[in-house]
Amino acid sequence: MKKDLHLILEDEDLIEMVRILVDEDGDAALAFLKKHFKGKARELLEGG
């Protein structure tokens, strides 16, 4: 079953995400995901 997860970002966060993608910065990518998803993925898996 497919589920949606939406992320609304401020300009500074969008710029940070692009920097992470361009630099292929794995550590920063993990920190970014932890900051912005804070359990949202888990909620989806648990039926939210």
C-alpha distance matrix in Angstrom:
0.0 3.8 6.6 10.2 13.2 16.5 19.8 23.2 26.0 29.8 31.7 32.9 29.4 28.4 31.6 30.9 27.4 29.2 31.9 29.5 27.9 31.4 32.9 30.0 30.7 28.4 29.9 29.7 26.1 25.3 27.5 25.9 22.3 23.8 25.7 23.1 19.9 21.8 19.1 16.7 14.0 14.9 14.6 11.0 10.3 12.7 11.0 12.9
3.8 0.0 3.8 6.9 10.0 13.2 16.4 19.8 22.6 26.3 28.2 29.5 26.0 24.8 28.1 27.5 24.1 25.8 28.6 26.5 24.8 28.3 30.0 27.3 28.1 26.0 27.7 27.2 23.5 23.0 25.1 23.2 19.8 21.6 23.3 20.4 17.5 19.9 17.7 14.8 12.4 14.2 13.9 10.1 10.5 13.3 11.7 12.5
6.6 3.8 0.0 3.8 6.7 10.0 13.4 16.6 19.6 23.4 25.5 26.8 23.4 22.5 25.9 25.4 22.2 24.2 27.1 25.0 23.8 27.4 29.0 26.5 26.9 25.0 26.2 25.4 21.8 21.3 22.9 20.8 17.5 19.1 20.4 17.3 14.5 16.8 14.7 11.5 9.7 11.7 10.9 7.2 8.8 11.4 9.7 9.5
10.2 6.9 3.8 0.0 3.8 6.4 9.9 13.0 16.1 19.8 21.9 23.4 20.2 19.2 22.7 22.5 19.4 21.4 24.4 22.7 21.6 25.1 27.0 24.9 25.3 23.7 24.9 23.5 20.1 20.0 21.3 18.7 15.8 17.7 18.4 15.0 12.7 15.5 14.1 10.5 9.6 12.4 11.5 8.3 10.9 13.4 11.8 10.4
13.2 10.0 6.7 3.8 0.0 3.8 6.7 10.1 13.0 16.7 19.1 20.2 16.9 16.3 19.9 19.3 16.5 18.9 21.7 20.0 19.4 22.9 24.5 22.6 22.6 21.2 22.0 20.4 17.2 17.0 17.9 15.2 12.4 14.3 14.7 11.2 9.2 12.1 11.3 7.7 7.5 10.8 10.2 8.0 11.0 13.4 12.6 10.6
16.5 13.2 10.0 6.4 3.8 0.0 3.8 6.6 9.8 13.4 15.8 17.4 14.4 13.7 17.4 17.4 14.8 17.1 20.1 19.0 18.6 21.9 23.8 22.4 22.4 21.5 22.2 20.0 17.1 17.6 17.9 14.7 12.7 14.7 14.2 10.4 9.6 12.8 13.0 9.5 10.3 13.7 12.8 11.3 14.5 16.6 15.7 13.1
19.8 16.4 13.4 9.9 6.7 3.8 0.0 3.8 6.3 10.0 12.5 13.8 10.7 10.3 14.1 14.0 11.8 14.4 17.2 16.3 16.3 19.6 21.2 20.2 19.9 19.4 19.8 17.2 14.7 15.4 15.2 11.8 10.5 12.6 11.4 7.7 8.1 11.4 12.7 9.9 11.2 14.7 14.3 13.5 16.6 18.6 18.3 15.5
23.2 19.8 16.6 13.0 10.1 6.6 3.8 0.0 3.8 7.0 9.8 11.7 9.3 9.2 12.9 13.5 12.2 14.5 17.2 17.1 17.5 20.3 22.0 21.7 21.2 21.3 21.4 18.4 16.5 17.6 16.6 13.1 12.8 14.6 12.5 9.1 10.7 13.4 15.2 12.7 14.6 17.8 17.1 16.7 20.0 21.7 21.2 18.1
26.0 22.6 19.6 16.1 13.0 9.8 6.3 3.8 0.0 3.8 6.4 7.9 5.7 5.9 9.5 10.1 9.5 11.9 14.2 14.5 15.4 17.8 19.4 19.6 18.9 19.5 19.4 16.1 14.7 16.3 15.0 11.3 12.2 14.0 11.5 8.8 11.5 14.1 16.6 14.8 16.6 19.8 19.6 19.5 22.4 24.3 24.2 21.2
29.8 26.3 23.4 19.8 16.7 13.4 10.0 7.0 3.8 0.0 3.8 5.5 5.3 6.3 8.7 10.0 10.7 12.6 14.4 15.5 16.8 18.6 20.1 20.9 20.0 21.1 20.7 17.1 16.5 18.3 16.4 13.0 14.7 16.2 13.1 11.2 14.4 16.5 19.4 17.9 20.0 23.0 22.8 23.0 25.9 27.6 27.6 24.4
31.7 28.2 25.5 21.9 19.1 15.8 12.5 9.8 6.4 3.8 0.0 3.8 5.5 5.1 6.2 8.6 9.9 10.7 12.3 14.3 15.4 16.5 18.3 19.7 19.2 20.9 20.8 17.1 16.7 19.2 17.5 14.1 16.3 18.2 15.4 13.8 17.1 19.4 22.4 20.9 22.6 25.8 25.8 25.8 28.6 30.6 30.5 27.6
32.9 29.5 26.8 23.4 20.2 17.4 13.8 11.7 7.9 5.5 3.8 0.0 3.8 5.5 5.1 6.2 8.7 10.0 10.5 12.4 14.4 15.3 16.3 17.9 16.9 18.7 18.1 14.3 14.8 17.1 15.0 12.1 14.9 16.5 13.6 12.9 16.5 18.5 21.8 21.0 22.6 25.5 26.0 26.3 28.8 30.8 31.2 28.4
29.4 26.0 23.4 20.2 16.9 14.4 10.7 9.3 5.7 5.3 5.5 3.8 0.0 3.8 5.4 4.9 6.1 8.7 9.7 10.4 12.4 14.2 15.1 16.0 14.8 16.1 15.6 11.9 11.7 13.8 12.0 8.7 11.2 13.1 10.4 9.4 12.9 15.1 18.3 17.5 18.9 21.9 22.5 22.8 25.2 27.2 27.8 25.1
28.4 24.8 22.5 19.2 16.3 13.7 10.3 9.2 5.9 6.3 5.1 5.5 3.8 0.0 3.8 5.4 5.0 6.3 8.6 9.9 10.7 12.4 14.2 15.1 14.8 16.4 16.8 13.2 12.3 15.0 14.1 10.5 12.5 15.1 13.1 11.4 14.3 17.2 20.0 18.5 19.5 22.8 23.5 23.1 25.5 27.9 28.1 25.6
31.6 28.1 25.9 22.7 19.9 17.4 14.1 12.9 9.5 8.7 6.2 5.1 5.4 3.8 0.0 3.8 5.4 5.2 6.2 8.7 9.9 10.5 12.2 13.9 13.7 16.0 16.4 12.7 12.6 15.8 14.7 11.7 14.4 16.9 14.9 14.0 17.2 19.8 22.8 21.7 22.5 25.8 26.7 26.4 28.6 31.1 31.6 29.1
30.9 27.5 25.4 22.5 19.3 17.4 14.0 13.5 10.1 10.0 8.6 6.2 4.9 5.4 3.8 0.0 3.8 5.4 5.0 6.2 8.7 9.9 10.4 11.8 10.7 12.8 12.7 9.0 9.4 12.4 11.1 8.5 11.6 13.9 12.1 12.0 15.2 17.5 20.6 20.1 20.8 23.8 25.1 25.1 27.0 29.4 30.3 28.1
27.4 24.1 22.2 19.4 16.5 14.8 11.8 12.2 9.5 10.7 9.9 8.7 6.1 5.0 5.4 3.8 0.0 3.8 5.4 5.1 6.3 8.7 9.9 10.2 9.9 11.4 12.2 8.9 7.7 11.0 10.7 7.6 9.7 12.8 11.8 10.9 13.4 16.3 19.0 18.1 18.2 21.5 22.9 22.5 24.3 27.0 27.7 25.7
29.2 25.8 24.2 21.4 18.9 17.1 14.4 14.5 11.9 12.6 10.7 10.0 8.7 6.3 5.2 5.4 3.8 0.0 3.8 5.4 5.0 6.1 8.5 9.6 10.4 12.7 14.2 11.2 10.2 13.8 14.0 11.3 13.3 16.4 15.6 14.6 17.0 20.0 22.5 21.5 21.3 24.7 26.2 25.4 27.1 30.0 30.6 28.7
31.9 28.6 27.1 24.4 21.7 20.1 17.2 17.2 14.2 14.4 12.3 10.5 9.7 8.6 6.2 5.0 5.4 3.8 0.0 3.8 5.4 5.1 6.0 8.1 8.3 11.3 12.4 9.4 9.7 13.3 13.2 11.2 13.9 16.7 15.9 15.8 18.4 21.0 23.7 23.2 23.1 26.2 28.0 27.6 29.1 31.9 32.8 31.0
29.5 26.5 25.0 22.7 20.0 19.0 16.3 17.1 14.5 15.5 14.3 12.4 10.4 9.9 8.7 6.2 5.1 5.4 3.8 0.0 3.8 5.6 5.2 5.6 5.2 7.7 9.0 6.5 6.1 9.9 10.4 8.9 11.2 13.9 13.9 14.1 16.2 18.7 21.2 21.0 20.5 23.4 25.5 25.2 26.3 29.2 30.4 28.9
27.9 24.8 23.8 21.6 19.4 18.6 16.3 17.5 15.4 16.8 15.4 14.4 12.4 10.7 9.9 8.7 6.3 5.0 5.4 3.8 0.0 3.8 5.6 5.0 7.0 8.9 11.5 9.6 8.0 11.7 13.1 11.2 12.6 15.9 16.2 15.7 17.3 20.3 22.3 21.6 20.7 23.9 25.9 25.0 26.0 29.2 30.2 28.8
31.4 28.3 27.4 25.1 22.9 21.9 19.6 20.3 17.8 18.6 16.5 15.3 14.2 12.4 10.5 9.9 8.7 6.1 5.1 5.6 3.8 0.0 3.8 5.6 8.0 11.0 13.4 11.6 11.0 14.8 15.8 14.2 16.1 19.2 19.3 19.0 20.9 23.7 26.0 25.3 24.5 27.7 29.7 28.8 29.8 33.0 34.0 32.6
32.9 30.0 29.0 27.0 24.5 23.8 21.2 22.0 19.4 20.1 18.3 16.3 15.1 14.2 12.2 10.4 9.9 8.5 6.0 5.2 5.6 3.8 0.0 3.8 5.2 8.8 10.8 9.6 10.0 13.4 14.4 13.7 15.9 18.5 18.8 19.2 21.1 23.6 25.9 25.8 25.0 27.8 30.2 29.6 30.4 33.5 34.8 33.5
30.0 27.3 26.5 24.9 22.6 22.4 20.2 21.7 19.6 20.9 19.7 17.9 16.0 15.1 13.9 11.8 10.2 9.6 8.1 5.6 5.0 5.6 3.8 0.0 3.8 6.0 9.1 8.8 8.1 11.2 13.1 12.7 14.0 16.8 17.8 18.2 19.4 21.9 23.9 23.8 22.5 25.2 27.8 27.1 27.6 30.7 32.2 31.3
30.7 28.1 26.9 25.3 22.6 22.4 19.9 21.2 18.9 20.0 19.2 16.9 14.8 14.8 13.7 10.7 9.9 10.4 8.3 5.2 7.0 8.0 5.2 3.8 0.0 3.8 5.7 5.5 6.1 8.8 10.1 10.5 12.3 14.4 15.4 16.4 17.9 19.9 22.1 22.6 21.6 24.0 26.7 26.5 27.0 29.9 31.6 30.6
28.4 26.0 25.0 23.7 21.2 21.5 19.4 21.3 19.5 21.1 20.9 18.7 16.1 16.4 16.0 12.8 11.4 12.7 11.3 7.7 8.9 11.0 8.8 6.0 3.8 0.0 3.8 5.5 5.0 6.2 8.7 9.7 10.6 12.4 14.2 15.4 16.2 17.9 19.8 20.5 19.2 21.2 24.2 24.1 24.2 27.0 29.1 28.3
29.9 27.7 26.2 24.9 22.0 22.2 19.8 21.4 19.4 20.7 20.8 18.1 15.6 16.8 16.4 12.7 12.2 14.2 12.4 9.0 11.5 13.4 10.8 9.1 5.7 3.8 0.0 3.8 5.4 5.3 6.3 8.6 10.1 10.8 12.4 14.5 15.5 16.6 18.7 20.1 19.2 20.9 23.9 24.4 24.5 26.9 29.2 28.3
29.7 27.2 25.4 23.5 20.4 20.0 17.2 18.4 16.1 17.1 17.1 14.3 11.9 13.2 12.7 9.0 8.9 11.2 9.4 6.5 9.6 11.6 9.6 8.8 5.5 5.5 3.8 0.0 3.8 5.4 5.0 6.0 8.6 9.8 10.4 12.2 14.0 15.4 18.1 19.0 18.7 20.8 23.3 23.7 24.4 26.9 28.8 27.4
26.1 23.5 21.8 20.1 17.2 17.1 14.7 16.5 14.7 16.5 16.7 14.8 11.7 12.3 12.6 9.4 7.7 10.2 9.7 6.1 8.0 11.0 10.0 8.1 6.1 5.0 5.4 3.8 0.0 3.8 5.5 5.0 6.2 8.6 9.8 10.6 11.8 13.9 16.1 16.5 15.8 18.2 20.7 20.8 21.4 24.1 25.9 24.6
25.3 23.0 21.3 20.0 17.0 17.6 15.4 17.6 16.3 18.3 19.2 17.1 13.8 15.0 15.8 12.4 11.0 13.8 13.3 9.9 11.7 14.8 13.4 11.2 8.8 6.2 5.3 5.4 3.8 0.0 3.8 5.4 5.2 6.2 8.6 10.1 10.5 11.8 13.7 14.9 14.0 15.8 18.7 19.1 19.4 21.9 24.0 23.0
27.5 25.1 22.9 21.3 17.9 17.9 15.2 16.6 15.0 16.4 17.5 15.0 12.0 14.1 14.7 11.1 10.7 14.0 13.2 10.4 13.1 15.8 14.4 13.1 10.1 8.7 6.3 5.0 5.5 3.8 0.0 3.8 5.5 5.1 6.1 8.7 10.1 10.7 13.5 14.9 15.0 16.7 19.1 20.1 20.9 22.9 25.0 23.5
25.9 23.2 20.8 18.7 15.2 14.7 11.8 13.1 11.3 13.0 14.1 12.1 8.7 10.5 11.7 8.5 7.6 11.3 11.2 8.9 11.2 14.2 13.7 12.7 10.5 9.7 8.6 6.0 5.0 5.4 3.8 0.0 3.8 5.5 5.1 6.2 8.4 10.1 13.0 13.5 13.9 16.3 18.2 18.8 20.1 22.3 23.9 22.1
22.3 19.8 17.5 15.8 12.4 12.7 10.5 12.8 12.2 14.7 16.3 14.9 11.2 12.5 14.4 11.6 9.7 13.3 13.9 11.2 12.6 16.1 15.9 14.0 12.3 10.6 10.1 8.6 6.2 5.2 5.5 3.8 0.0 3.8 5.4 5.3 5.7 7.9 10.1 10.4 10.3 12.7 14.8 15.3 16.4 18.7 20.4 18.8
23.8 21.6 19.1 17.7 14.3 14.7 12.6 14.6 14.0 16.2 18.2 16.5 13.1 15.1 16.9 13.9 12.8 16.4 16.7 13.9 15.9 19.2 18.5 16.8 14.4 12.4 10.8 9.8 8.6 6.2 5.1 5.5 3.8 0.0 3.8 5.7 5.6 5.7 8.4 10.0 10.4 11.9 14.1 15.4 16.3 18.0 20.1 18.6
25.7 23.3 20.4 18.4 14.7 14.2 11.4 12.5 11.5 13.1 15.4 13.6 10.4 13.1 14.9 12.1 11.8 15.6 15.9 13.9 16.2 19.3 18.8 17.8 15.4 14.2 12.4 10.4 9.8 8.6 6.1 5.1 5.4 3.8 0.0 3.8 6.0 6.1 9.7 10.8 12.3 14.0 15.4 16.9 18.4 19.9 21.6 19.4
23.1 20.4 17.3 15.0 11.2 10.4 7.7 9.1 8.8 11.2 13.8 12.9 9.4 11.4 14.0 12.0 10.9 14.6 15.8 14.1 15.7 19.0 19.2 18.2 16.4 15.4 14.5 12.2 10.6 10.1 8.7 6.2 5.3 5.7 3.8 0.0 3.8 5.8 8.9 8.6 10.3 12.8 13.6 14.6 16.7 18.3 19.5 17.0
19.9 17.5 14.5 12.7 9.2 9.6 8.1 10.7 11.5 14.4 17.1 16.5 12.9 14.3 17.2 15.2 13.4 17.0 18.4 16.2 17.3 20.9 21.1 19.4 17.9 16.2 15.5 14.0 11.8 10.5 10.1 8.4 5.7 5.6 6.0 3.8 0.0 3.8 5.7 5.2 6.6 9.0 10.1 11.0 13.0 14.6 15.9 13.8
21.8 19.9 16.8 15.5 12.1 12.8 11.4 13.4 14.1 16.5 19.4 18.5 15.1 17.2 19.8 17.5 16.3 20.0 21.0 18.7 20.3 23.7 23.6 21.9 19.9 17.9 16.6 15.4 13.9 11.8 10.7 10.1 7.9 5.7 6.1 5.8 3.8 0.0 3.8 5.7 7.9 8.6 9.6 11.8 13.4 14.2 16.0 14.0
19.1 17.7 14.7 14.1 11.3 13.0 12.7 15.2 16.6 19.4 22.4 21.8 18.3 20.0 22.8 20.6 19.0 22.5 23.7 21.2 22.3 26.0 25.9 23.9 22.1 19.8 18.7 18.1 16.1 13.7 13.5 13.0 10.1 8.4 9.7 8.9 5.7 3.8 0.0 3.8 5.5 5.1 6.2 8.8 9.9 10.5 12.6 11.0
16.7 14.8 11.5 10.5 7.7 9.5 9.9 12.7 14.8 17.9 20.9 21.0 17.5 18.5 21.7 20.1 18.1 21.5 23.2 21.0 21.6 25.3 25.8 23.8 22.6 20.5 20.1 19.0 16.5 14.9 14.9 13.5 10.4 10.0 10.8 8.6 5.2 5.7 3.8 0.0 3.8 5.4 5.1 6.4 8.8 9.9 10.9 8.7
14.0 12.4 9.7 9.6 7.5 10.3 11.2 14.6 16.6 20.0 22.6 22.6 18.9 19.5 22.5 20.8 18.2 21.3 23.1 20.5 20.7 24.5 25.0 22.5 21.6 19.2 19.2 18.7 15.8 14.0 15.0 13.9 10.3 10.4 12.3 10.3 6.6 7.9 5.5 3.8 0.0 3.8 5.4 5.2 6.4 8.7 10.1 9.2
14.9 14.2 11.7 12.4 10.8 13.7 14.7 17.8 19.8 23.0 25.8 25.5 21.9 22.8 25.8 23.8 21.5 24.7 26.2 23.4 23.9 27.7 27.8 25.2 24.0 21.2 20.9 20.8 18.2 15.8 16.7 16.3 12.7 11.9 14.0 12.8 9.0 8.6 5.1 5.4 3.8 0.0 3.8 5.4 5.1 6.2 8.8 8.5
14.6 13.9 10.9 11.5 10.2 12.8 14.3 17.1 19.6 22.8 25.8 26.0 22.5 23.5 26.7 25.1 22.9 26.2 28.0 25.5 25.9 29.7 30.2 27.8 26.7 24.2 23.9 23.3 20.7 18.7 19.1 18.2 14.8 14.1 15.4 13.6 10.1 9.6 6.2 5.1 5.4 3.8 0.0 3.8 5.5 5.1 6.4 5.1
11.0 10.1 7.2 8.3 8.0 11.3 13.5 16.7 19.5 23.0 25.8 26.3 22.8 23.1 26.4 25.1 22.5 25.4 27.6 25.2 25.0 28.8 29.6 27.1 26.5 24.1 24.4 23.7 20.8 19.1 20.1 18.8 15.3 15.4 16.9 14.6 11.0 11.8 8.8 6.4 5.2 5.4 3.8 0.0 3.8 5.4 5.3 4.6
10.3 10.5 8.8 10.9 11.0 14.5 16.6 20.0 22.4 25.9 28.6 28.8 25.2 25.5 28.6 27.0 24.3 27.1 29.1 26.3 26.0 29.8 30.4 27.6 27.0 24.2 24.5 24.4 21.4 19.4 20.9 20.1 16.4 16.3 18.4 16.7 13.0 13.4 9.9 8.8 6.4 5.1 5.5 3.8 0.0 3.8 5.4 7.1
12.7 13.3 11.4 13.4 13.4 16.6 18.6 21.7 24.3 27.6 30.6 30.8 27.2 27.9 31.1 29.4 27.0 30.0 31.9 29.2 29.2 33.0 33.5 30.7 29.9 27.0 26.9 26.9 24.1 21.9 22.9 22.3 18.7 18.0 19.9 18.3 14.6 14.2 10.5 9.9 8.7 6.2 5.1 5.4 3.8 0.0 3.8 5.9
11.0 11.7 9.7 11.8 12.6 15.7 18.3 21.2 24.2 27.6 30.5 31.2 27.8 28.1 31.6 30.3 27.7 30.6 32.8 30.4 30.2 34.0 34.8 32.2 31.6 29.1 29.2 28.8 25.9 24.0 25.0 23.9 20.4 20.1 21.6 19.5 15.9 16.0 12.6 10.9 10.1 8.8 6.4 5.3 5.4 3.8 0.0 3.8
12.9 12.5 9.5 10.4 10.6 13.1 15.5 18.1 21.2 24.4 27.6 28.4 25.1 25.6 29.1 28.1 25.7 28.7 31.0 28.9 28.8 32.6 33.5 31.3 30.6 28.3 28.3 27.4 24.6 23.0 23.5 22.1 18.8 18.6 19.4 17.0 13.8 14.0 11.0 8.7 9.2 8.5 5.1 4.6 7.1 5.9 3.8 0.0
